[in-house]
Amino acid sequence: MFYQLYELNHAAMSPWRVAADAMRMVYTHPLNPIAETPVGRAMSAGLEVFERTTRRYSKPAFGLDETSINFQTIPVREEVVWKKPFCNLIHFHRALIKEQRNDPKILVVAPISGHYATLLRGTVETLLPSADVYITDWVDARMVPKSDGSFDLDDCVDYIIEMLDVLGPDTHVMAVCQPSVPVLAAIALMETRGDPNTPRSMTLMGGPIDTRINPTAVNKLAEEKPIEWFRDNVIMQVPWPQPGFMREVYPGFLQLSGFMSMNLDKHMTAQKDFYQHLIENDGDSAEKHREFYDEYLAVMDLTAEFYLQTVDVVFIKHALPKGEYMHRGELVDPSAIRNVALLTVEGENDDISGLGQTRAAHDICTHIPDDMRAHYMQPKVGHYGVFNGSRFRSEIAPRILDFMVTHSTQKSTGKKSSPAAKAEKNGAPDKPRLVKSA
C-alpha cells in the first residue's frame, strides 16, 4: 500500500503545486511593481522551491543534437537500432561520411539502478567527437505491461549479448557502475561459447565486481539483511493507472530516498543555496541547480526479480568473485576471457562502489594478457565523478579512448602493443598496469 499512498499524496499535492507555480509567475511578472523588490524575490523563490520539491520529474531528453569534430559542428541524430520491452538501444548517429573517420564503436551500458540513461548525457557528449556511440536506454518498469513478461539479471546478461551480436565484433563496451557485473558475465559467456561478436575491449567504471573489498554503506546494508527482508520491505506493486499496473517493482522513489539520505546535509544545503541564489538574482547558479536536480530527481522503477537477484548474487553471495556465478544453469568463468582487453576505472572518494571493488576484475580475469589490461584510479572524485564532470572530460575519457584505439589496432592487425604501452606494464596478469594520473 505504500506505493499507492505515495501516488495519492502526489495527486493530493497537485492543486497546491499548480497554485504555487501560478503565484510564482505573478510575483516574477515584469508588470508586477514588487517583482524586483526583496519581498517579491523572496516570495517567488519560496514558491519555486515548493513547486520543485513536490513535482514528479519525468525522463529527461538527451538533447545531444550536435557535436564538434575538428572544429566543425556535426549534426547528431538519435536512432533506436534494437528494441526489447525493457530496453532500447540508442545510436547517436553523427552526420559523417563513413570513410571520413575510423573512430571506435562504443556500447555504453548505463546503470539499472533507479536513474535513467540520460544521467550519462555528459559521458556520451564527451565521447561523441571521438567515437561512434551507442547506449542502453533502460525502460521504467512501471511503464511495461505485466503481459510483456519479467526481467531479471539473467535477462540483462542476455540483452547485452544480443546487443553485442547486433553491433558486431569491432565493438568496445563501457559499463558504468552496476552493469559491470552483467557485462563481465556476458563477455565471459561469449568467450566460452566462441562467439565471433565478442567485443575488442571492456571498460568497467565504478562497478561492484567484489563488494567484499572496502564495503560501503550500500554494501553493508545488503550483507546485514537477508534477501527476505528486501522482498518484504522494498518490493511493491505498481498502482493503477500506470501501464505496469500490478507488476512487482523496487520503486525509484525508494532508491532515490536511499541515495539522498547518504548525503542529506549536502542536499538540504543545496536547496537553501538555491533559494538564496533566486533571491540574489544569481541566474547562472540557480540554473546549474535546476539542471542537476532535474536529472537527479528523475527516477525509474526496477523489476522486483532484477533487483532481488542482483542483491542476492552480487552483494550477498559475491558469486562472481567466488567463481560461483551461474547464468541459466551455466557457470560463468571469467578466466575464459582471453581476447578482450580490460580497463578498470575507479574514483578515490567513491562511496557507492568502494576503492578496489572494480579493480578486482583483474583478479578473476586471469588469462587476459598483461599488455591487454590496465587500471586507473582518479584522485579526488566520488562515484558520479568517475563518469561525468570536468575530471572525467579532461583525465578519464582521454585514457579510455586511447585504450580503445590501442586495442582496436592490436586486434585488427595482430600486432603487439607499442614499446610505450609495454613500459607501463606492472607485474603478472593479476596485477594490471597502473595508468598514472596526470
N, C-alpha and C positions, 0 to 999 in steps of 0.2 A: 504493500500500500504506500510505501514511502515515495516511490516514483510518481504515483497518482497524486499524492499530496503536494509534491514539488510542482507538478504541472498545474494543479489547482491554484497554488499560491501565485505562480507566474501569471495565470489568467486573471486572478483577482487584482493583481497589481497593474494590469494593462490600462484601465481608465486613469489611474494616478500617473502612470508613465506618460500617457498621451497628454494629460493636462500639464504635467511638468514641462514637456517639450514645447507645448504651445506657449506657456508663460515665459519660457526661456527666449522664444522668438520675439515676444513682446518686449522683454527687457533689453534685447540687443538690437531692436529695430532702430534705424538711424533717425526716424522721426520722433522717437520717444525722448523727451527732454532729459530724462535721468539715465539714459543708456550708458553714457560715458562718465557718470559720477561713481564714486566709491560704492554707494548703496546699490546702484544699478548693476555694476560689475559683480558685486558680491552675491546679489540675488540670482543673476544669470549663471554664475559659476556654480552655486549650490544646486540649482535646478539641473544643470548638465551632469554634475556628478551623480545626482539621484537617478536621472534617466539612464545613464550609462551603467550604473550599478545594478539596476533592476531589469535591464533588457536581456533578451536572448541573442547571442551573437551567431549569425549564420555563417556558413562556409565562405571564407574569402576567396576572391579570384587570384590567380597567379599574376595576371596583369603584365606579363612579360611580352610585350608586343614588338620589341626590337632589341638588338644588341649591337655592340661596336666591335668591328673586326678590321684591323689595320687602318684605324681612323675613319672607317666608313660605317654609316648606320645601315644595318641589315635588318629587314623585317623578319619577325618571328611569328609563326602560326602554331597554335595548339592542335594536335590531331590525336584522336583516340585510335590506336592501332591494334588493340586487343582488349577484349571485354569479358568479364565474368560477373556474376551477381554481386560479389563483394570487392571487386577491384576493376579499375580501368587503367590501362597502360597508356600514358600520355607521351607523345613525341613533340618536342619543341623544334619544329621544322624551321630551319634557317633558309632564307631565300638565297641559296648559293648554287652556283653551277657545281655539279658533283665533282668535276675534275679539279676544281679550284683548290681544295684543301684535302688533307688526309688526316683529319682530326680523329682522336679516339672516340669510339662509340661507348657511351656510359649508361648503364642501367642503375639509376638511383633508387634504392629500396627504402622508402620512407617508413618511419616508425608506425606501428599499430598500437598506440598507447594513449589514445584519447584525443590527440590533436590531428588536424587534417594535414595532408601532404603539403599544403601551402605554407606550413611552418618552415619548409625548406626553400622558400622562394629565394632567399638570399644565396643559398647554396647553388641553386640552379642558375641564377643570374651571374654568379661568379664563374661558373663553368662554361656558360654558353659561348663566349668568344673563342674558346679553345677546344670545344668538344661538341659532339652530336649527342644531345641529352634526352634520355627517356626517364620517366618517373612513375612509380606505382601510386596511383590515386585511390587509396582505400575508401570504401563506401561506408557511411554511417549505418551501423547495423539496424538502427531503428527505422531506417528508410527501406529496408529489404523485407519484402513479404515473407512470412513464415513458410509459404509454399515453395520458396526458392531453395530450401534446404539449409543445412548447417555449414559452419565454417570453423575449423579448429586449427591447431598448429600443424597437423599433417596436411591439411588443405593448403595452408600457407606455403609449405615446402613445395607442394605440387604446383601451385600457382607460379612460384619463382622458376621452377624447372620449365614450365610451359612457356613463360615469357622469354627465357634464355633460348629455348628452341625456336621461338618466333624471330628473335633478333640475330641468331646465328653465332658462329664460333669466334667472330672477331670482336666480341663484347667484353667490356670491363664492368665489374659490379662494385657499387659503393653502397654499403649497408650502414645506415645511421641508427645507432642505439640498438633497441630491442631486436630488429630483424637480423642482427649479426649472427644470431644463433640459427634461425632457419636458413639463412643464406649459406652459412658454412655447411650445414647439413645437406642442403640441396646440391652443393658443389661436390661434396664427398660422395653422395649417391651417384651423381653424373660420372664422376671419375671411376667409381666401382663398376658401373654399367658400361663404361667405354663410350659414353655419349659424345658424338662428334661436335656438339654445340657447347661443350664445356668452355667457360669464358677464359680469357687470357690472364686476367688478374682479378683479385678481390681485395677491396679496401674496407676494413672493419673499423668503425669510428664510435668510440664510447659505448661499446656493446658489452652485455653481461655474459661473456663466454664462461667465466668461472667466478661466481659470486662469493665463493669462499675466501677470496683474496680481498683484503681491505673492505669488508662489508659495510655498506651504507645503511642509513635508517630504513630505506626501502627493503634492502636485503634482510635486515634483522627482523622486520615485521613478518616477512614471508616465512622465515625459519621458526619464529616463535609460535605461529599459529598453524594448526592442522588444516588440510585442504577443506575439511568440512566447515571450518569457521568461515572461510571465504565464501563457500557456497551458501551458507545460511545468512550471512550478513551483508554481502555486497552484490549479490545476484538478484535482479528484479525483472519484472515483465514490462515490456513496452506498453504504455497506456493507449487507449483509444483517443483520437482517431488517426494515429500515426500508421504509415503503411506496414510497419513491422509489428503491429498490434499482437500481443501475446508472446512475442519472441522473448526468450530469456537473455538478458544482457548485463554487462557491467556498465552502468551509466557513466557517460562522460563527465557529468557534473560531480560525481563522486571522485573520479580520478583527479579532476581539477582541484577539488577541495583538498585532496591529499597533497598535491604539489604545492598549493598556496600555503598550507599550514606549515610546511617545512621552512618557509621564509615569510611568515605572516607579517613580521615587523617591516620588512622591506616593501611589501605590497601596500601596507597601510601608510607608510611614509610616502610612497609614490602617489597615492590618492590625495594625500594632504598637499604635496608639492604641486600636483595637477591643479587643484583648487586655487592655490596661490598664484600659479602661472596665469590662470584665467583672469584673476583679479588684476594682475600686473600687466595684462595685455602682452604677455610673452608668448606670442603665437607659435614660434618655432618649437619651443619646449613642450607646449601643450599638444602640438600636432605629433611630435615624436611619441608622447604618451598614448595618444589615440591610436597611432599605427601599431604600437607594440601590443596594447591590450585588445585591440580589435582581433588580432591574431591569437593571442594567448588565451583569451576567454572563449574562443570558438572551439567547441569540443564535440566529439562524436562518441557514440556508444560502441562497445566491443561485444561480440557474441560471447555468451557465457562459456561455451565449450572452448573457445580460443583462449580466453582469459584464464580459466581454471587449469587447462592443460599447460599453459605457459608457466603459471605459478608453480605447478607441481613438478614439471620436468626441469625447468631452468633454475628456479630459486629454492626449491625444497630438496629435490633429489640430486641436483647437479649432474644430470645424466650425461651431458656431452663431455665434460672433462673427465668423468669417471669411465668413459668408454661404454656406457650402458644405454645410450640414446637409441631408441627403436622407432622406425618410421614404417607404419603399417606392417609390422612383423619383420622388417629388415633392419639389421644392425647398421647404424651409421658409423663408418670408420674413417675419421679424419686423416689417418695415416695413409689412406688410399690416394690422397691428393698429392700429385707429383708434378703436374704440368701447369698449375695455376699459381702465378706469383701472389704473394701475400704481403700486404701492408696493413699495419695496425696503427691507429692514431688515438691518443688519449689526452685529456686535459688535466693539468696538475691539480686543479681545485674541483674536480668533478664530484658532486655529491649525490649523483644518481648511479653511475657506474664507477666504482672506486678505482683508483690508480692500480694498474696491474691486471684488472679483470679482462680487458681486451687483449692485452699483450699475451695472455695465457693461450691464445690461439696458436702461437708458435710452439708451445709445449706439446700440443696434441697433433699438430700437423707436422709430424716428424720427418716425412720423406720429401718435403719441398726443398730443392737445392738451396744451398746457402746464399747463392747470388741471386735468388729469386724471392727474397724475403727482406723486410725492413720494418722498423718500428720508430715512431716519432711521438714524443711527449711534448705538448705545447705548454710552456710555462704560463702561469698567471691567468688561466681561463677555466671556467666551470663547464658544466655539461653543454649548455647552449653555445658557448664559445668554440666548442670543438667543430661545429659545422656552420657557424654563422658569425658575422661580426667582422671587425677590422683585422683581427689577427688571423681569422680564417682566410680572409681575402689575400692578405699580404704574406703569410707564412705557411699556412697549412695547404691551401689549394694549389700553390705552385709545386709543392712537393708531391702531391697526389698526381697531378697531371704529368709531371716529369717521370714518376714511377710508371704510369700507364704507357706513356710514349716509349720509354725504355723497353718495357716488356712486350709491347706490340711489335717492335723491331726484332727483339730476340726470337719471339715465337714464329714470326713470319719468315725470318731469314735463317733461323737456326744458329745464329751467332751467339757467342758468349757475351757477357756484359763487358763494358768498357773497362780499361785499367782504373779509371777514376771510381767506377762503381765497385770494382773489386777491392779497392783500397779502403772502402767503407765497411767491409766485412768485419764481423766481430765474433769469432768463435764458431761452434758447431751449429747444426740446424736448430737446436733448441735454444740457441742464443742469437736472436736476429740482430743484424747490424743496426746500430743506433743512428738515426738521422738526426744530427745535432741541430739545435735551434740557431737562428741567425744571431 
